[in-house]
C-alpha cells in the first residue's frame, strides 16, 4: 500500500485530515494505522463503595464513591501486616497479576510477591486505583448518577492528592484496618505516601516515598500542560464528551503519553537502547526514521487502549496542584511535626523528572521534624522509571527496610 505524504497509509485519518494541529499553525502527524481507537473494553473491577459521601478539597461533595482495588497475601489476625501500595500517574491497582485490559503482567510483579521485597508471605498488600482514575474507581469514566450511559466526563470535579488519600483512608477503614504497617509508592505514588504521613500519621507505621517530590516544579507542570493541550487539540476530544459518540481522542492522548514517557527515561537509557539507529526509511518520507521514534509511537498507541483521556487530564492536574508545604505556611517540616512514622526516602541518580535534590529536601524536612528517616540514593542510569525496573540495589534497600520495620513492629516472619 502506498504511503501518503505524511508517511501514513492512505486510510489513516491522521494523513487525511493533515495531522494534529498545534497552536501557531504547526502540525504533528501521528500515524494511526496500528492505533486502535475503539472505546476501552468494559471490565468488572473489584471495588467497594464508600460509606457515605466524600467531600473534596474543591468544595464539591461526591454522593457516591467507589474505589477499585486488589489485594495480595493474607491479613493476619491482629490486622497489623497491611501494606498499601500507591500507584504512579498511569498505573493502577493491578500491581502483581495479569492486567485484565492489556494482558500484561503486573507493573510491580518483580517487587510484590512471595519471597520478594514486598513479601506476600508476610504482608497483606492492598493497591487501589486512585480517585479520578479509569480502572474502576469513581472518575470521569464512571456514571454521574443513576443513568449508566451518562458519565461524569469533564463534569467530574477537580481532585487533589489529598482527596485521593482521603478516599484510600476510608477504603482501608472499611476493610477493617485501623493502622497500616506501611505505605509505599513511587512518583505520584510517593506524593500519596507523603500525604498519608502528613494527614494520618497515627495510621502509618512506616512510609517509603520513592522517586518523588514535595511539589511539582515549573518544568513538571510544563510537560503536563503539553500533554493536556495535545488532548484538547484532538478533533475527537469533542470538548470531553467523546464517549457519547464512542470515540477516543487517540492521537492527542498518544502524544501526551509520548511526551511524558520521555521524562521517565534518561539520556543514557535512550542512548543505550536506541542511539541514532535508523529503520532504513527515506528522508523523503515523514515516517519512523529513527528507532527511538518507533518506540515512542508504540508507547503512545498502546497507552490509548488502557487509559482514559479525561482521567489523564484530572490526574495530571492533581499532580500539578500538589505542594505539601503550602498547607503548613511553606514549612515542609511542619507537615511531619511529632510523627512517629519510620521513613525511607529513595531516589535515583539519573532521575531528572523528580531529581535527588527534591527527595533530599524531603529527608531534610523529616530530619527537621525529628522523624526516624533513612535516605538512600540508588546509582542507576535508567532514569525515573528505575523504580519499576530490575534494580537489585533498590530491591535490597526496600526489602531490608521493610524487614527491619517488621521486626521492630513484631510481625512474624
N, C-alpha and C positions, 0 to 999 in steps of 0.2 A: 504494500500500500504506500503510495507516495505521501511524503510529508508536506505539510503546509509551510508557509514562510516562517511560522513560529517554531517549527520542528515537531509539531504535534500531528497525528493522523488527521485527515480531513474531517472525520466525525467528531473530533474533540471540540467541545464547546469553548474552551479557552482560546482555541485558534479562531473559531468562528466569530466570537464577539470581541476579539482583539486583546484578550487577556484581562488581568486585574488592574483597573485604573487607580493610580495613586494620586495624591494631591500634587499639583504642579504639572499635571498632564502626562507624567511618566507612566509607563505600563510595565507590569511584571507578569510574564507569561508562565503559567504552571501547566504542564501537560497533564491532562486528566484522563488519558487513555486507560490507565490502570487504576484510576481513583474511583472507588465505589461510593456514589453519592446517595445511596438509598438510606432511609432512616435507620437509626440504631435499632438492633434487634431487641425485642421485649424479653426481659429476664425477671423471674420472680426472685428477687433478692431477699435473703433472710433479714428480718428487721423487727424492731419493736416500736410501738407508738408511745411517746412520752405521756406521762400522766399530767394532763392539764396543758395550758398554753405556754408558749415560750416568748418572753419579752426580749426584743433585740435592742442593741445599743442605739439604733436609729430611731427608736421610739415606737416601732411597729410591733404589735403582738401577733404572733403566729398562733392561730387557734388549735391547729393540729400539726404535730411534727412527728415524722417517722425517721428513725436512724437505722440504716442498713449496717450490718456488722457480721464479722466472722470470729470464731474462737478456735483455739488450738490448745491441746493439753487438758488437764483436769484441775478444777478448782478444789483446793484442799478443804478439810473440814472447818478449819479456822477462817477460811476465806481471806487468807493473807498472802497468797502467792500470785496474785493477778498482776500482769504487766499490760499496760495499754500502749500500743504502737500507734503513733500518729503519722499519717502518710503525707507525702510531699504534694506539690501542686497538681500534678496529673496522675497521682497514684490513686489507690482505692483500698478497699477492705480485703482484697484477695492477696494477702501477703505471702502465703506459703502453700498455695494449691493452684490447680489449673484454673485459669480465668475463664468464666462462662461465656464471655463475648469473643475474646481473642484466641482461646485455646492454648495460650502460652502458660508457662509456669509462673508461680508467684513472684512478685517483684523483689522479695527478700528471702527466697527459699534457700539461699546459702547461709543465712543468718538465723532463721527461725526453724526449729525442728528438733527432733531427738538428738541429743549429744552436740548440738550446735551452740554458738554463743548465747542465743536466747533459747535455752533448752526446754522443750515442751515436755520432757520427762520430769522436770522440776517446777516449771512455771505454767500458769494458766494465762494464755495470751489472748488479748482482745484487740481487734483492729476494726475501726468503724469508718465508713465513708463520711466525710465532713458534711456538715450542714451547708447546703448550696451545691453539693456535688451532683454527679449524674449517674451514680451506681446504686440507686435505691433510696438515698436519703432525700428529705424534703429539699427541693430546689426548683430551678427553672423548668426541669423536665417532669415534675410531678403535678398532679391535678391541683388547681387552685381551690376548688370547692367540691361539690358532690358530683359534678359532671366530669367523668374521666377523660373526656375529649377536650376540656378547657384547661390547658396547662398554665402554669404561672408565667412562663416566658420572661420577658423583660419587666413584667409587673412584680416579679419576685423582689422583695426589699433588699437593700444592701446589707451585707453581713460583715462582721469583723472576726478576727481570730478569736477574740474573747467570746463572741457568740458561738463559734464552733466548739470551744472548750466548755462553755456553759451547757450546751446540748450533750456533750460527751459525759459531763459530770452527772446529769440527770439519767443518762443511759446506764452508767456504771452503778448508780444507786438502785435502779430498777432491776439490775442483775444481782442485787443483794450484796454488793461490795462497798464497804464504807471507806476503806483505805487501800490504795493501790501500792503494791510493792515497788513498782517503777513505772515511769512514763518515759518513753523513748521515741525519738523521731529526728529525721534529718530534713534540712532545708525548711520548707513551710511547716513540716512536722516538728522541727526544732523550735519554731516560733510557738507552736501549740504547747510544747513542753515547758517553755519559759512562762507562758501564760498560766498553765496549770500550777506551776510552782509559786507564782505570784498570787493567783486568785484563791487557790485551795492548798496552802502549804501543809495543813494538817492531814490532807488526804493523799499525800505523796511521800513515800519513804525515800525513794531515790529518783533522780532525774538525769537523763542523758540527752542534752541538746547537741546535735551533730551538724556540722557544716551549715550554720545558720547565722542569724544576726539579730540584734535588738531592735532594728528598724531597717526599712528599705532605703537605700541610697538613691540619689537622683538618677544614677545610671541604671539601677534596678527598675525604677519607675519608668524610665525612658524606654527600655527594652519591652516592658509590658505594654506600654502605650502603642508601640509599633505593632505589636500583635493584635491589640484591640482594634486599631484602625484598619488593619488588613481584613478583619472580620466585617467591620462596618462597610468597607468598600466592596464587599462581595454582593453582587446583584441578588443572589439567592438568600441573603440575610433577611430581606423583607421586613426591616425595622424590628427584627427579633421575633417575628411571628411565622418563621419559615415552616414550622411544624404543621401549620394549617394546610399547607399545600404539599406536605410530605417531602419537603426539600431539606437539604443541609447546605450551609454556606461552606462547602468543602474546600474550595480554593483558598478562601480567606483564612479558615481555620488551619489549613495545611501550612500556609505561610507563617502564621503565628507560631506553630509548632517548630518550624524550621529555624526561625529567629531565636526562639527560646532554647532550642537544642544546642545551638552554637555556644550559648553561655554555660551550658552544662559540661562542656569539654575544655580541654586545654590545648594550646598550640602544639605542645609536644605530642599529645594523643592524636590530634588530627594529622600531624606530620608522619607519625609512625604508621598510622592506619592507611593514609591516602597519599601523602606528599603531593606531588604535582602529576601523579599518574593520570593518563588520559584513557578514554574509551574508544579512541580512533575516529572520533567524529570530525567532520569537515568544518572549517571555520566559516563556511557559507551557511551553516545551519545552526540556529539557536536551539541547541538541544543539550543533552548531558555530555559535555566535552570532558570534564574532569570527573574522576571517580567520586570526589567529595560532593559534587553536585548531585550525582545519582543517589548517594547515601542520604543526603538531606531531603530529597524529594521522596524517597522511600519512607523516611521518618514521618514526613508530613502526610503522605497518602494513607499510611496505616493508622495514624492518630485519629483521623476523622471517623474511623469505624468504631471507636470506643469512647469518644468524648463529645460532649455537647457544647456548642459554641457559646450559648448564653451562660452555661456554667463556667466556662473559661473566663468570660468577662467578669462574672461575680467573684470568682476566687482570686484572680489576679488583682482585682481592686482591693480585696480584703488584705492581701499581702502588702500592697502599697500603703494602706492605712496603718498598718501595724507599726507602733512606736511605743514600746513598753514603758520607757522612761517618761513619756508625756503625761501618763496618768499619775506621776509622782513628782510633778514640778521639775522635770528634767533630770531627776536623780535616780539613776538605774539601781543603785544600791538599795534605795528605799523600797523598791519593789520586793526585795527579799529580806527586809528587816525582821530579825528574830526567827528566821527559818531554821528548822532542824532537818530539813531535807538534805540528803547527800547528793552531790553533783559530780558528774564527769563531763566536761566540755571538750569536744573533739573537733579538730579542724584538719584540713589537708593543704599541703604546701602549694599545690598548683591550682587551688580553687580561687578563681578571680571573681566569681559571682558573689560568694559570701566568704571573703578572704579571712585569713588567720587573724588579722587586726581586729575584725569585728567580734570574733569568737574570744579573743584575748580580752577585749573590753568587757565581755560578759563575765569572764573569770575574775577580772579585777573588781567588777561591781559586786560579785559574790563574796570575794575576799573582804571588801569594804563593809559588807553586811555581817561579817563574821561567820559565813557559811562554811561547811565542810565541803571543799571543792578540789578536784583534780583537773588539770588542763593538759591535754595531750595534742601535739601537732604531729600528724602522720605524714611521713615523706611519701609522696605519690606524684606521678606525672599524669594522672588520669582526670584531673580537673574536679569540678564539683560533683560529678557523678561517681566519684571514687567510693562513696559510702554504699553504693548499690552494686559495686563490682567486687571482684575477687581481690581483696586487700588483706592478706594474713595479719599484718600488724594491727590493723583496725579491728579485725575479728578477735584477736587475742586481747586487745585493750578492752573491748566491750565485754567479752566473756569474763575476763579477770575482774573487772569492776563489779559486775553483777554477782559473781561468786562471792567476793568479799562482802558485799552488802547482804547477800542471802545468809552468809554465816553469821554476820552481826545481828541480823533480824531473827535468827533461829529457825530458818527454813530448812527442812530436811533435804538432804542431798538426793 
